[in-house]
Amino acid sequence: MNKVLEVNDLHVSFDTYAGEVKAVRGVTFELHEGEVLAIVGESGCGKSVTAQTIMKLNPMPPARIVSGEIQLAGKNIVKATEKEMMNIRGKDVSMIFQDPMTCLNPTMQVGKQLTEAIRHHQNLSKEAAHKEALRLLELVNIPNVKQRAKQYPHEFSGGMRQRVMIAMALSCAPKLLIADEPTTALDVTIQAQIMDLLQEIKEKTNTAIILITHDLGVVASMADRVAVMYAGKVVETGTAEEIFYRPSHPYTRALLKSLPTVEMDRSVRLVSIAGTPPDLLNPPVGCPFASRCEHAMKICIEEMPPQFDPSDNHQAACWLLHEDCPSKKDGGE
């Protein structure tokens, strides 16, 4: 499979009155054609900032790419000008946002908005672009597309508006689709429909997808690989099977324990993670999860753990995986 995206040691900060907020601290991952990568973690962990930096949507200033590299389809996005990014957005990478109502123009018919996006990136006549808009609306399973294309966003339900946003994101056949919490504002039934739709689109178009979410349950059946973020860092990556059935980082295990399951007895209490994430104005020198981790050792507080490899397709940044860790010598974890 061809590599679509490569992010290397990305650091992103926000310059505020209080000081420099180090929102993303050394994020590294890659993505191939037809692959789904889920980036999960608590609110404020840096997952949305990472996604928006790939499209350079964070306002600069106050945002600032401190260092690192983002290779998208062979182009270094970090060095791209705003004029170059206007050609890259939509054509090479598109994004589905959390709330479609704030992203769609309330004064324009849905069909016209789609047609406008298509003509911006493709050399098509107005009539050809309109036909393509109708085809995309059919692709995302919107009924009566000719009639629906003449309606305004407020005439659509939340789930239907999100389908329009997906159609718009696909309008220029991007190599990479970023879905930033696409089901947050929807009820459970519609969430499942939207996830099924994304899976169907991936199979039809072979588009690479980055799925940003705080809900591990949403990605269980869709993601090929999962990256777990905490305090601006990727603390664990692996296949969905590795993350769900053989998690290695205490933070990942804590997230999984906080999820209800169908088999769970009603008397069993869900586990919450005690404490709060660190202040990224002054991030810790050691493991960012150390203050909340029941397995924390002295070295966890003093030094950032490197990436260890529990298996060929699984990496985790935790001192518990070091060969000299006391628990390993004692036959523990």
N, C-alpha and C positions, 0 to 999 in steps of 0.2 A: 504493500500500500504506500502511496506517495505521502510524504509528510506535508501537512497543510500549515501547521503552526509550530513554532519553537520559541519558548520563552526561557531566557537564560539569566539567572541571578538578577531579577528585576527588583529595583528599589524605588518606591514612590512616596513622596512626602507632601504634606500640606503646610504651608507657612501661615501661621495664625498669630494673633496678638499674644497668645500665651507661649508661643514657641513653635518649634518644628514637630509636627505630628508624623511619626514614621509609620504610615498606614500599611505599606507593603515592604517586606524586609527579606529580600533574597529569594523570591519565588522562581522556581524552575519547573517546567513541564513541557511536553510536546503532544501533538495531536495529529492523527493520520486520517485519510479519506474514509468516510463512512463510520468513523468512530465516535462514540459518545463519552465525553469526560464530564463527570459530575464534580463540582467543587462545592464542598459542604462545610458548615461551621456556624457558630453563633453569630448573631448580629454584631457588626463592628469588627469582624475578624479580617476584613480586607478582601473578601471574595468579589464584591461588586466593583470595588476600586480597581482590582486586577482586570476584570472584564472590560470596564470602561476605558482603561488605559490601552487595551488592545485596539480600540477604535479611536483613541485619543479624544474621548468625550469629556474628560474631567477638565474644568476650566483652569487654564494656566496663565497667570497665577489665579488662585493660591496653590494649585497642584503643581508638582514638579517631579519629572522623572530624574532621579538622582543618578542612577546608573543602571546598567543592564541592557539587554537586547531583546527585541521582539521581531522575529522573522516570520512574515506572513506571505506565503506563496513566493518565497525568495526575495521579498522586499523588507528592508529594515524600517519598521514603522516608527521607531524612536527618532530617526533622523528626517522623517517625512514632514513636509510643510503642510499647512492647512489646505492649500490648493490641491496638493497631491492626495491628501486624506479625503477630500470631497469626491475624488474619483475612486478611491479604494473602498470607502463606505458604500455599502449596497452591492457593489460589484464583486468584491473579494470577501467582505465580511458584513454581516447584518446582525441586528440585535432585536430581540423581543423584550419589551420592558414589562415591569410589574403591573402598571396600571394603564391599560390601553386608552382610557378616556382622556388622560392627560397628554397622550401622544398623537391622537387623531384630531384633525381640525374639525371643530364642531360646526363650522359654517360651510363645509364642503361635502358634497355627496361622496359616499365611500368609493364608488367606481371612479370618480374623477381623481380622488387622492391616489388610488392605485395607478391609474393611467399616467398621472404626473410623475410618479416615482419611476415607472418603466421608461418613459420618454427621456428622463434625465440621464439615464445610463445606456439606453439602447437607441440605435438609429432607426426608429420605427415611426410610421405615420400615426396620426391620431386614431384612425380607425383600427389599425393593426394593434396599437397599444391597448385600445379598449377591448379588443377580442382577447388579448393576452390577460388582461385584468379579470375578465369573466372566467377564463380558464383557471386562473389561480384561485378564484373564489370557489369554483367547483372542486379544486384540488383539496381545499381545506374543509370540504363537506358543508358548504353553505347552500341551502336549497333556494330555488327560484332566483338564480343569480341575476338575471336581467332586471327583475323587479327590485331585488335587494341592492343592486349597484346604484340605484337612483335614490336610495334612502340615506339619511344622515346618521352619524354615530349614536345619537341619543335614541334612535329607533331600534337599536340592537341591544340584546341582553349582554351581560358581562362576558359570558362565554363566547358569544358570537363576535363581540368586539375583539376578543383575543384572537379569534380565528382570522379576522381581517388583518390584525397586526402580523400574524404569521404569514399570511398571503403577501403582505407588503414586504416583509423581510426576505421572502423568497422571490420577489419580483425580478431580480436581476441574476438569479441562479448563483448565489454566493458560494464560495468554497467552504466558508465557515459561518455557522449560525450560532449566535450567543443568546441563550434564553435566560434572562435574569429574573429569577423567581416568577415564572410565567403563570403559576397557579395560585399565588398568594391571596388574591382578592376574590377567588372563586370557591363555590361550595364543593364538597367532596366528590359528588357525582360528576360535575363538570371538570374538576381537576383530572379525574381518570380519563375523561374523553380527550382533553387537551394533551395529556401524556401519550395516549394511544395515537393521536394525530401526529405528534412529533416523531414517534416511532415509525409510523407509516410513511411519513415524508422522508425520513432517513433511508428507508429501504428503497423508495422510489427514485430518489435523487442522488444517493450516496454522499450527501452533505455531511461534513464533520460538525458535531454539535458540542458546545460547552453548556452544561446545565448548571446554573447557579442556584443553590437552595440551602435552607437551614434544616430541611426535613429529609432525613435519610430514607424514610419510608417512601417518598415520592420517586426516588431514583433506583430503588431495589431491583426492579424488573427491566429497567431501560439502560442503565449505564454499563459501558464496557469496563471503564476504569473510574476510580474515585480518588480525588485528592482532598484530604482533610486539612482545613486551614485553622490556625489559631494565632491570634495576636500578630497578624501580618505575615505569618510564616506557614509553609506547608509542612505539617508535622508527620503526615503519613500518606503514602500513595500505594495503590495496588489495584488489582482487578476487583470487580464488585464482589466476587466470591471470597477473595482474601480479606477484604475489609469487613464484610458482614459475618464471616464464619471464623476467621483467624486474625482478628485485630491485634496489633502489637503495641500501639501507643495507648497509655492510660486515658487520654482525652477521647480517643475514638471509642474505647470500651465504655466510657462514661456516657457518651452520646447514645450508644446503642442500648444501654441499660435504661435510658430515659424514655425509650419508645415502647408503647403498649403493643402486645401481640395478641393474635386471636386465641392462642392456647393459654394465655396468662390467666391464672386464678384471680377471682375478684378480690381475694384477701391480700394479694401481693401488691405492695406499694411501689409506685414508680420512683426511681432514684433521681434525685436532683444533684447537680454539681455545686458543691458548696463554694462560697467565695465569688469573686468577680474577676473578669479579665484584667490584665495589667494596663497601666496608663502608658499609651504609646508616645506621650510627650517625653517620657523617661523610661523606655523599655528596659526590662531586666537584662543583665549581662549573661545570665544562664538560661536554662530552659524556661520559656514563658509560662508553662503550665505548672511549674514547681510549687508555687504557693497554694495550689488547689489539689495537688496530687498526693494521695495517701502513701505512695511509694517513694516520695522524694528523698534524695540523699544529699550529702554536702556538696558533691560535685555538680548536682543538678542546679544548685543555686549559684555556683561560682563559674560555670563554664557551659557554653552552648553545646548541646550534643550534636555530633555529626550524623549523617544518614547511615543507618545500618541496613543490611539486606537479609530479612528473615527468609526470603526465597527469591527466585530469579525475577519475578514480576512484582515484588513487594519491598518497599522501603519505608523506614520509620526513623524519626530523629528522637531517640530515647536512650538514656544511659543504661536502662534495664537490659538492653540487648547487647551490651558490651560483654566480651568473654570473661572479663575480670569482675563483673557485677557479683556481689555476695549472694544474691538470690539464685543466680545460675550455678554457682559453686555448691550451693546447698540443695540443688535439684529443684528449685522453685521456678518462677517464670523467667 
